[in-house]
């Protein structure tokens, strides 16, 4: 592999840190925001890193894949099974999820042994979250919690019988905004009493 400039090395290290922490690759916008640079500059650095064979990527968001061995983890990690509970709609709300379809396996650096008891996975249906790098047939890893922050991607149960995955924003007057990441879909606003937060999306798996 060809040598890197100092900036390219920093971007490559940031991508690897992000992937270890979040379980998925960063978007171009997240890289630009972290380094306070333009997205066009990020694209130029990514193209250079591709030419030097340090990474590969496609036109999809969060498609970066590193071409170097994973760093030795600071703590010993191992693989844990968590249940796959069917499909979740990244579009309009779908019927609630009740049945386990099988298991998927995740690294314990993403889901701890304690969290394994309540963590679950869902296969995405629809394209309403594509601008945040979540595509149809991706599998999202969900930590079961109601403790979320504005902007977090959540799994929500609406009116006790429908589920959806959206970005969460609390509003004044006891309302909740569930925001898509695709201009072809409309924001959904509900009374907070009609929305039960089932968990926070903490990672993603994609098959090619």
C-alpha positions in Angstrom: 0.0 0.0 0.0 1.2 3.5 -0.8 2.1 5.9 2.0 -0.6 8.2 3.4 -0.5 12.0 4.0 -1.1 13.1 7.6 -4.7 14.1 6.8 -5.5 10.8 5.1 -4.1 8.9 8.1 -6.3 10.9 10.4 -9.4 10.2 8.3 -8.6 6.5 8.0 -8.2 6.3 11.8 -11.4 8.2 12.4 -13.3 5.7 10.1 -11.9 2.7 11.9 -12.7 4.3 15.3 -16.2 5.0 14.2 -16.8 1.5 12.9 -15.5 0.0 16.1 -17.7 2.3 18.2 -20.9 2.3 16.1 -20.8 -1.0 14.3 -21.1 0.7 10.9 -19.2 3.0 8.6 -19.5 6.8 8.9 -21.2 8.8 6.1 -19.4 11.4 4.1 -21.3 14.1 6.0 -20.3 12.7 9.4 -16.6 12.7 8.3 -16.9 16.3 7.1 -18.6 17.4 10.3 -15.9 15.8 12.5 -13.0 17.4 10.6 -14.9 20.7 9.9 -14.2 20.3 6.1 -16.4 20.3 3.0 -17.9 17.1 1.7 -16.1 17.7 -1.6 -12.8 17.5 0.4 -13.9 14.3 2.0 -14.7 12.8 -1.4 -11.2 13.7 -2.6 -9.5 12.1 0.4 -11.7 8.9 0.0 -10.8 8.7 -3.7 -7.1 9.0 -2.7 -7.5 6.3 -0.1 -9.2 4.1 -2.7 -6.4 4.6 -5.2 -3.9 3.7 -2.5 -5.9 0.5 -1.7 -6.6 1.4 1.9 -10.4 1.2 1.5 -13.2 0.4 -0.9 -16.6 2.0 -1.2 -19.7 2.2 -3.4 -22.2 5.0 -4.1 -24.3 3.9 -1.1 -24.0 5.7 2.3 -22.1 3.8 5.0 -20.5 1.5 2.3 -16.9 2.1 3.3 -14.9 -1.1 3.9 -11.3 -1.0 5.2 -8.6 -3.0 3.5 -6.3 -3.4 6.5 -6.4 -5.9 9.4 -8.6 -4.9 12.3 -6.7 -3.5 15.2 -6.2 -5.7 18.2 -9.1 -4.8 20.6 -8.3 -3.1 23.8 -10.4 -5.7 25.6 -11.1 -9.3 24.7 -14.3 -9.6 22.6 -16.4 -12.5 21.5 -19.5 -13.2 19.4 -22.9 -13.2 20.9 -26.3 -14.3 19.4 -29.2 -12.0 19.5 -32.7 -12.7 18.2 -33.9 -11.5 14.8 -37.5 -10.5 15.2 -38.6 -10.0 11.6 -38.8 -6.9 9.5 -39.2 -3.3 10.5 -40.6 -0.7 8.2 -38.4 2.2 7.2 -41.3 3.8 5.5 -44.9 3.8 6.8 -45.5 2.0 10.1 -46.0 -1.8 9.8 -47.7 -4.3 12.0 -46.0 -4.9 15.4 -43.2 -7.5 15.7 -43.9 -10.5 17.8 -42.1 -13.6 16.4 -38.5 -14.6 16.4 -37.2 -15.6 13.0 -33.8 -16.8 14.2 -30.5 -15.4 15.5 -27.8 -13.2 14.2 -24.3 -12.8 15.7 -22.7 -9.6 16.9 -19.4 -8.7 18.5 -19.5 -8.1 22.3 -17.9 -4.8 21.8 -21.2 -3.6 20.3 -23.6 -5.6 22.6 -22.4 -6.6 26.1 -23.2 -9.9 27.7 -25.7 -8.1 30.0 -27.3 -6.2 27.1 -27.6 -9.4 25.1 -30.6 -10.4 27.2 -32.7 -7.5 25.8 -31.0 -6.6 22.5 -32.6 -7.6 19.3 -32.2 -7.3 15.5 -34.7 -6.3 12.8 -34.4 -6.5 9.0 -35.3 -3.2 7.3 -38.0 -2.9 4.8 -38.3 0.3 2.8 -36.0 3.2 2.0 -37.2 6.1 4.3 -33.9 6.1 6.2 -31.5 5.7 3.2 -29.9 9.2 3.7 -28.6 8.0 7.0 -27.2 4.9 5.4 -29.9 2.4 6.3 -31.2 0.5 3.3 -33.8 -2.2 2.5 -32.6 -5.6 3.7 -30.0 -4.1 6.1 -30.2 -5.6 9.6 -30.3 -3.0 12.4 -29.1 -3.9 15.9 -31.3 -2.5 18.6 -30.6 -1.8 22.3 -33.8 -2.1 24.3 -34.2 1.2 26.1 -36.5 4.2 26.4 -33.5 6.5 27.3 -32.9 8.2 24.0 -31.8 11.7 22.9 -33.1 14.0 20.1 -31.8 12.7 16.8 -31.3 9.1 17.9 -32.6 6.5 15.5 -35.2 4.5 17.3 -37.6 1.6 16.9 -41.1 2.9 17.9 -44.4 1.2 18.6 -47.2 3.4 17.5 -50.7 3.2 18.8 -49.8 -0.2 20.4 -49.9 -2.1 17.1 -47.5 -0.6 14.5 -43.8 -0.3 14.4 -41.3 1.9 12.5 -37.7 3.0 12.5 -37.1 6.8 12.4 -35.1 9.6 13.9 -36.6 10.8 17.2 -37.3 14.4 18.1 -39.5 15.4 21.1 -41.7 18.5 20.5 -43.5 20.9 22.8 -47.0 20.1 23.8 -46.4 16.5 24.5 -45.8 15.5 20.9 -43.1 13.4 19.2 -41.7 13.8 15.7 -40.6 10.7 13.9 -38.4 11.9 11.1 -37.4 10.0 7.9 -34.1 10.4 6.2 -35.5 10.5 2.7 -37.3 13.5 1.1 -39.8 11.2 -0.6 -41.3 10.5 2.9 -43.2 12.8 5.3 -42.4 13.4 8.9 -44.8 11.8 11.3 -46.0 13.6 14.4 -47.9 11.8 17.2 -49.0 12.6 20.8 -46.2 11.2 23.0 -48.7 8.9 24.7 -49.2 7.1 21.3 -45.5 6.3 20.8 -43.6 3.7 22.9 -39.9 3.7 22.3 -38.8 0.1 22.0 -35.1 0.7 21.6 -32.3 2.6 20.0 -30.5 1.5 16.9 -26.8 1.0 17.8 -25.4 -0.9 14.8 -26.1 -2.3 11.4 -25.2 -5.4 9.4 -25.3 -5.5 5.6 -24.9 -8.4 3.2 -23.5 -7.8 -0.3 
